[in-house]
Structures are given as C-alpha cells and as structure tokens.
Amino acid sequence: MTKLTTLKILNLKYNNIFGPLPKEIVELRNLERLLFQSNHLSGTIPPTIGRMANLVELNMQLNSIIGTIHPSIRNLTNLKFLKLQQNSLSGPIPHFIGEMTNLHVLELDQNSLTGQIPSNIRNWTKMVNLSLTRNMLYGQFLPPNLMLGMFCFLFSEVNKRAQDILYVF
C-alpha cells in the first residue's frame, strides 16, 4: 500500500475490516480523504495520524475506537471533516479542537466524552455541522457568530447539565 504515493482518497467504508488502523496508512503522504466508516476498527487513534498533513477528511465513525482524541490530530491543519461518532472515545474534547479553524464538520456524537465543551470554538467561522449528541458534555459557549445560523448545531438532552446549553435548531 505504501507504493500508492499519488493516492488521494482511500475509501474502505462499509467493509468488514477488523483490528487497529494499519500503521502503513500514515505513509500515504498525499492522502486527502481517509474513510473507514462502518468497519470493526479497534484500538486507539494512532499518534502517527498527525503526519498525514494533506488530510482534508478523517472518517472513522461507526467503529470501536477507544481512548481519547489523540493530540496529534492538531497537526492536521488542512482537516475540514472530522467524523469520529459512534465509537467508544472517552475523556474531554481537547482544547486544540477549538483551534482547528478550518473545520467545517465535527461529528463526535455517541461516544463517552465528558467535561466542558472548549470555549475556544468561538474561533470557528467555517463550521457548518457540529454534532455532540449522546455524550456527557456541558457548557455555555455558543458565540454570537454561531447563533446566526452559520451551522446546524446538534446537542442533546442526553448530555448533562443541559440547562447550561443554548439550543439552536
């Protein structure tokens, strides 16, 4: 696979792939879209994922990924679509997520994320879809630019301290 140096899109969605994300994936330096939705991936997000500097989309939703959102994701400065919903991710949403101002879509729903939503998401101007449902998150954070309907915000009463959340539908 590492000889596919011009590969831009790796779409392996809806297969029967088991185990951790193959380590060789990070050698695909020109890859822009890594799509592993609806498989049986397990283990953690590999720390080497941050070396995939050209990634625009990382989709590992509907798998069995555990652990936290790995800090190396902050190195994916071209990332526009981060889809990690319906896994078993835990811990807080890292502060660096709010610094990823190129994000258009962030889907982290149906994990086991906890804690306060990072207040620095106020910096987002390109977000069109934010989904955080079915976690245990809280916070007062919707900035004025996001309340103007710049994106569809999905946040569920399943999250704790819902009284602190302003809903926009």
RODO-2510 file (C-alpha; in nm, 4 decimals, decimal comma):
residues 169
     n   res          X          Y          Z
     1     m     0,0000     0,0000     0,0000
     2     t     0,2874     0,2406     0,0691
     3     k     0,3738     0,2420    -0,3018
     4     l     0,0473     0,4252    -0,3779
     5     t     0,2198     0,7615    -0,3492
     6     t    -0,0346     0,9510    -0,5627
     7     l    -0,3426     0,8125    -0,3871
     8     k    -0,5741     1,0958    -0,2754
     9     i    -0,8782     0,9042    -0,1466
    10     l    -0,8822     0,5761     0,0438
    11     n    -1,2446     0,4723     0,0795
    12     l    -1,2879     0,1488     0,2760
    13     k    -1,6291     0,2289     0,4220
    14     y    -1,8788    -0,0491     0,4970
    15     n    -1,6362    -0,3383     0,4861
    16     n    -1,5521    -0,5978     0,7431
    17     i    -1,2126    -0,4644     0,8480
    18     f    -1,1083    -0,5710     1,1978
    19     g    -0,8311    -0,4558     1,4282
    20     p    -0,6398    -0,1317     1,4662
    21     l    -0,5872     0,1197     1,1896
    22     p    -0,2985    -0,0194     0,9819
    23     k     0,0273     0,1589     1,0637
    24     e     0,1227     0,1772     0,6973
    25     i    -0,1651     0,4173     0,6291
    26     v     0,0415     0,7136     0,7503
    27     e     0,2919     0,6525     0,4712
    28     l     0,0296     0,7679     0,2216
    29     r     0,1523     1,1275     0,2446
    30     n    -0,0674     1,2634    -0,0359
    31     l    -0,3872     1,1148     0,1022
    32     e    -0,6637     1,3731     0,1394
    33     r    -0,9536     1,1528     0,2451
    34     l    -0,9246     0,8572     0,4808
    35     l    -1,2641     0,6872     0,5038
    36     f    -1,3040     0,3869     0,7344
    37     q    -1,6691     0,4346     0,8314
    38     s    -1,8668     0,1304     0,9470
    39     n    -1,5989    -0,1302     0,9970
    40     h    -1,4718    -0,3034     1,3092
    41     l    -1,1650    -0,0906     1,3781
    42     s    -1,0439    -0,1169     1,7356
    43     g    -0,7679     0,0273     1,9461
    44     t    -0,6798     0,3923     1,9757
    45     i    -0,6277     0,6677     1,7223
    46     p    -0,2613     0,6171     1,6319
    47     p    -0,0247     0,9004     1,7268
    48     t     0,1224     0,8884     1,3754
    49     i    -0,2067     1,0103     1,2259
    50     g    -0,0758     1,3655     1,2683
    51     r     0,1832     1,3010     0,9979
    52     m    -0,0881     1,2869     0,7320
    53     a    -0,0631     1,6595     0,6669
    54     n    -0,2745     1,6606     0,3484
    55     l    -0,5826     1,5046     0,5094
    56     v    -0,8995     1,7009     0,4455
    57     e    -1,1353     1,4325     0,5776
    58     l    -1,0873     1,1747     0,8512
    59     n    -1,3903     0,9496     0,8860
    60     m    -1,3680     0,6659     1,1372
    61     q    -1,7308     0,6736     1,2525
    62     l    -1,9174     0,3572     1,3484
    63     n    -1,6188     0,1561     1,4707
    64     s    -1,4858     0,0528     1,8114
    65     i    -1,2115     0,3121     1,8573
    66     i    -1,1228     0,3652     2,2246
    67     g    -0,9190     0,6162     2,4205
    68     t    -0,9032     0,9894     2,3808
    69     i    -0,8934     1,2132     2,0760
    70     h    -0,5204     1,1934     2,0110
    71     p    -0,3251     1,5226     2,0321
    72     s    -0,1502     1,4518     1,7010
    73     i    -0,4775     1,5370     1,5244
    74     r    -0,3905     1,9027     1,5894
    75     n    -0,1219     1,8675     1,3209
    76     l    -0,3876     1,8062     1,0544
    77     t    -0,4161     2,1732     0,9652
    78     n    -0,5973     2,1084     0,6339
    79     l    -0,8665     1,8996     0,8008
    80     k    -1,2218     2,0108     0,7170
    81     f    -1,4199     1,6991     0,8123
    82     l    -1,3536     1,5097     1,1362
    83     k    -1,6051     1,2291     1,1867
    84     l    -1,5457     1,0106     1,4909
    85     q    -1,9029     0,9479     1,6073
    86     q    -2,0317     0,6170     1,7377
    87     n    -1,7070     0,4859     1,8790
    88     s    -1,6002     0,4489     2,2412
    89     l    -1,3888     0,7630     2,2730
    90     s    -1,3592     0,8982     2,6259
    91     g    -1,2231     1,1956     2,8139
    92     p    -1,2786     1,5612     2,7332
    93     i    -1,2908     1,7247     2,3930
    94     p    -0,9340     1,8571     2,3719
    95     h    -0,8784     2,2320     2,3751
    96     f    -0,6875     2,2102     2,0454
    97     i    -1,0103     2,1143     1,8641
    98     g    -1,1242     2,4739     1,9075
    99     e    -0,8018     2,5897     1,7420
   100     m    -0,8769     2,3908     1,4274
   101     t    -1,0396     2,6825     1,2484
   102     n    -1,0553     2,5111     0,9073
   103     l    -1,3073     2,2556     1,0332
   104     h    -1,6408     2,2537     0,8517
   105     v    -1,7789     1,9346     1,0097
   106     l    -1,7087     1,7933     1,3551
   107     e    -1,9091     1,4850     1,4494
   108     l    -1,8272     1,3389     1,7905
   109     d    -2,1724     1,2171     1,8922
   110     q    -2,2444     0,8867     2,0631
   111     n    -1,9114     0,8391     2,2368
   112     s    -1,8299     0,8643     2,6070
   113     l    -1,6846     1,2140     2,6007
   114     t    -1,7056     1,4101     2,9237
   115     g    -1,6428     1,7566     3,0584
   116     q    -1,6826     2,1082     2,9342
   117     i    -1,7038     2,1951     2,5673
   118     p    -1,3926     2,4010     2,4838
   119     s    -1,4816     2,7695     2,4856
   120     n    -1,2317     2,8435     2,2094
   121     i    -1,4688     2,7044     1,9481
   122     r    -1,5733     3,0694     1,9310
   123     n    -1,2912     3,0976     1,6762
   124     w    -1,4734     2,8798     1,4236
   125     t    -1,6067     3,0674     1,1240
   126     k    -1,6339     2,7840     0,8699
   127     m    -1,8279     2,5283     1,0753
   128     v    -2,1465     2,4022     0,9105
   129     n    -2,2183     2,0882     1,1153
   130     l    -2,1321     2,0257     1,4778
   131     s    -2,2732     1,7135     1,6369
   132     l    -2,2017     1,6296     2,0014
   133     t    -2,5121     1,4332     2,0980
   134     r    -2,5150     1,1470     2,3467
   135     n    -2,2045     1,2340     2,5424
   136     m    -2,1725     1,3822     2,8903
   137     l    -2,0741     1,7369     2,7969
   138     y    -2,1711     2,0724     2,9359
   139     g    -2,1006     2,4404     2,8983
   140     q    -2,2258     2,7830     2,7989
   141     f    -2,0472     2,8523     2,4822
   142     l    -2,2469     2,9432     2,1736
   143     p    -2,0814     3,2577     2,0411
   144     p    -2,2852     3,5197     1,8536
   145     n    -2,1448     3,4253     1,5111
   146     l    -2,2656     3,0676     1,5563
   147     m    -2,6079     3,1745     1,6753
   148     l    -2,6661     3,3473     1,3429
   149     g    -2,7336     3,0147     1,1802
   150     m    -2,3903     2,9563     1,0314
   151     f    -2,4221     2,5863     1,1111
   152     c    -2,6631     2,3272     1,2346
   153     f    -2,5862     2,2630     1,5994
   154     l    -2,6897     1,9286     1,7374
   155     f    -2,6706     1,8840     2,1094
   156     s    -2,8952     1,6528     2,3020
   157     e    -3,0627     1,6496     2,6403
   158     v    -2,8721     1,3259     2,6873
   159     n    -2,5723     1,5463     2,7648
   160     k    -2,5515     1,6500     3,1283
   161     r    -2,6257     1,9974     3,2620
   162     a    -2,8497     2,0685     2,9672
   163     q    -2,9738     2,3821     3,1403
   164     d    -2,6389     2,5431     3,0555
   165     i    -2,6825     2,4861     2,6837
   166     l    -2,8478     2,7148     2,4363
   167     y    -3,0200     2,5101     2,1673
   168     v    -3,0246     2,6158     1,8037
   169     f    -3,2268     2,4056     1,5575
***
